[in-house]
């Protein structure tokens, strides 16, 4: 959820500035953090995968989420966001997707998929609660996953509740 303090300031941004915020804050965070999560889960599989049944499915779920998010970011940055910026500036869009609602609907669908994947990851990690006595990699992985989850939820909410409705209102 957007905090009451953050919502007014983001809501006051132009579409161009809101997109710049999303890219600089949330997209960059995903790009910086996703490789770390893949590394942590890979180490956990090697060290604990045979002794803890949840580790291999967790690594698979994390890798699946990352594999979904990376092309999602590219579609937003290369197709949707430039079109939104053009529309907001009164310029023609260069997209071959018809009405702007078409790529927005695709992004909403992908956001729903990401939310389902996060639900799976939360379930596999007992809401990011590590078992007692686990190694530092495990602790770091769960802490980073919890932060990643929170950021991704905020990211999706900003797009779903601010960016997309403001765009469709143009």
SULCORLIN-V878002 format. One record per residue. N is the residue number from 1. RES is the residue in three letters. PSI is psi in whole degrees, 0 to 359 (NA if undefined). NEAR is the number of other C-alpha atoms within 10 Angstrom. D_CENTER is the distance of its C-alpha to the mean C-alpha in whole Angstrom. Layout:
BEGIN
{{N	RES	PSI	NEAR	D_CENTER} {N	RES	PSI	NEAR	D_CENTER}}
END
This chain:
BEGIN
{{1	UNK	145	12	14} {2	UNK	137	14	15} {3	UNK	156	8	18} {4	UNK	326	8	21} {5	UNK	318	8	21} {6	UNK	325	10	18} {7	UNK	312	13	18} {8	UNK	321	11	22} {9	UNK	318	10	21} {10	UNK	322	17	18} {11	UNK	334	15	20} {12	UNK	348	11	22} {13	UNK	148	15	21} {14	UNK	165	14	22} {15	UNK	320	23	19} {16	UNK	313	18	20} {17	UNK	325	13	19} {18	UNK	316	20	16} {19	UNK	316	21	14} {20	UNK	320	16	16} {21	UNK	313	14	14} {22	UNK	314	18	10} {23	UNK	314	18	11} {24	UNK	327	11	13} {25	UNK	296	13	11} {26	UNK	315	21	7} {27	UNK	318	22	7} {28	UNK	322	12	10} {29	UNK	316	15	9} {30	UNK	314	19	7} {31	UNK	324	14	10} {32	UNK	324	11	12} {33	UNK	327	15	11} {34	UNK	314	21	10} {35	UNK	326	12	14} {36	UNK	316	16	15} {37	UNK	319	21	13} {38	UNK	319	17	15} {39	UNK	314	15	18} {40	UNK	314	21	18} {41	UNK	326	26	18} {42	UNK	316	19	20} {43	UNK	320	16	23} {44	UNK	321	21	23} {45	UNK	314	21	24} {46	UNK	318	11	26} {47	UNK	327	15	28} {48	UNK	0	18	27} {49	UNK	328	18	26} {50	UNK	336	12	30} {51	UNK	343	9	30} {52	UNK	110	11	27} {53	UNK	334	12	26} {54	UNK	344	16	23} {55	UNK	312	22	22} {56	UNK	315	19	22} {57	UNK	327	16	20} {58	UNK	312	22	17} {59	UNK	319	23	17} {60	UNK	315	16	17} {61	UNK	318	18	14} {62	UNK	314	21	12} {63	UNK	324	19	13} {64	UNK	317	13	12} {65	UNK	313	19	9} {66	UNK	317	20	9} {67	UNK	331	12	11} {68	UNK	322	16	9} {69	UNK	322	21	6} {70	UNK	312	14	9} {71	UNK	331	11	11} {72	UNK	314	16	9} {73	UNK	318	19	8} {74	UNK	318	13	12} {75	UNK	319	15	13} {76	UNK	311	19	12} {77	UNK	328	16	13} {78	UNK	337	10	17} {79	UNK	297	17	17} {80	UNK	308	22	16} {81	UNK	317	21	16} {82	UNK	323	17	19} {83	UNK	318	21	20} {84	UNK	316	25	19} {85	UNK	316	20	21} {86	UNK	312	16	24} {87	UNK	317	17	24} {88	UNK	336	16	24} {89	UNK	5	11	27} {90	UNK	18	10	29} {91	UNK	156	11	29} {92	UNK	148	11	29} {93	UNK	154	18	25} {94	UNK	13	11	26} {95	UNK	154	13	24} {96	UNK	25	8	25} {97	UNK	8	12	23} {98	UNK	221	10	25} {99	UNK	148	11	24} {100	UNK	338	18	21} {101	UNK	335	15	20} {102	UNK	306	11	20} {103	UNK	330	19	17} {104	UNK	316	22	15} {105	UNK	323	12	16} {106	UNK	318	13	15} {107	UNK	321	21	11} {108	UNK	318	15	12} {109	UNK	316	12	13} {110	UNK	326	16	10} {111	UNK	318	22	8} {112	UNK	319	13	11} {113	UNK	317	15	11} {114	UNK	320	21	7} {115	UNK	320	17	9} {116	UNK	320	13	12} {117	UNK	320	17	11} {118	UNK	321	22	10} {119	UNK	317	14	13} {120	UNK	315	17	15} {121	UNK	317	24	13} {122	UNK	318	18	15} {123	UNK	315	13	18} {124	UNK	334	19	19} {125	UNK	7	18	18} {126	UNK	51	12	20} {127	UNK	45	14	17} {128	UNK	33	19	17} {129	UNK	105	13	21} {130	UNK	149	16	23} {131	UNK	157	11	26} {132	UNK	142	7	29} {133	UNK	15	8	30} {134	UNK	167	10	27} {135	UNK	168	13	27} {136	UNK	325	10	25} {137	UNK	317	15	22} {138	UNK	312	20	22} {139	UNK	314	18	21} {140	UNK	319	15	19} {141	UNK	310	21	17} {142	UNK	318	22	17} {143	UNK	316	15	16} {144	UNK	320	18	14} {145	UNK	318	24	12} {146	UNK	318	19	12} {147	UNK	319	14	11} {148	UNK	315	19	8} {149	UNK	310	19	8} {150	UNK	317	13	9} {151	UNK	318	17	7} {152	UNK	321	21	4} {153	UNK	316	18	7} {154	UNK	317	16	8} {155	UNK	309	19	6} {156	UNK	319	22	6} {157	UNK	319	15	10} {158	UNK	316	21	11} {159	UNK	313	19	10} {160	UNK	324	16	12} {161	UNK	342	12	15} {162	UNK	299	18	16} {163	UNK	307	24	15} {164	UNK	314	19	16} {165	UNK	319	13	19} {166	UNK	324	16	20} {167	UNK	314	17	20} {168	UNK	341	12	21} {169	UNK	352	6	24} {170	UNK	NA	9	25}}
END
